Amino acid sequence: MTNAQDIIFRTLADPTRRALFERLCRDGEQTVGSLTSQAGVSQPAVSKHLGVLKQAGLVRDRPDGRLTHYSALPDALAPLIDWTSQMAGFWQSRFDDLEDLLRRMDQ
C-alpha cells in the first residue's frame, strides 16, 4: 500500500471525518457552521476534522471574509480506487481458482 493510500484510509477511518467528507461530496460547498449543525460534535472538533481532511488532500477551503467554505475533492480518492481495483482482481482470480477446484471435485 502506498503512503497516499495509507493517509487516505487513516483519514477516512474516523466516522466523523468520513461523514463530513460524504456530506461535502453529496451537498457541495459548505461553511464550518453549516457542517457543525449536523455533525453531532462541537465547532472546534469539526474544524479540526476539516484540517485533517485538508491535510490529506480530500477537501479544500475558500476563505470569504469571516467565513471559510469547504468543498470535497473526490478525485483525491483515486489511490483508493486503484487499490480496490487491484484487490478486486486478486480476489476474482482466487474465486476463479476455487470455482475450478469445486468443478473438478464434482466430476
Secondary structure, DSSP 8 states (H G I E B T S, - for coil): --HHHHHHHHHHHSHHHHHHHHHHHHH--EEHHHHHHHHSS-HHHHHHHHHHHHHTTSEEEEEETTEEEEEE-GGGGHHHHHHHHHHHHHHHHHHHHHHHHHHHHH-
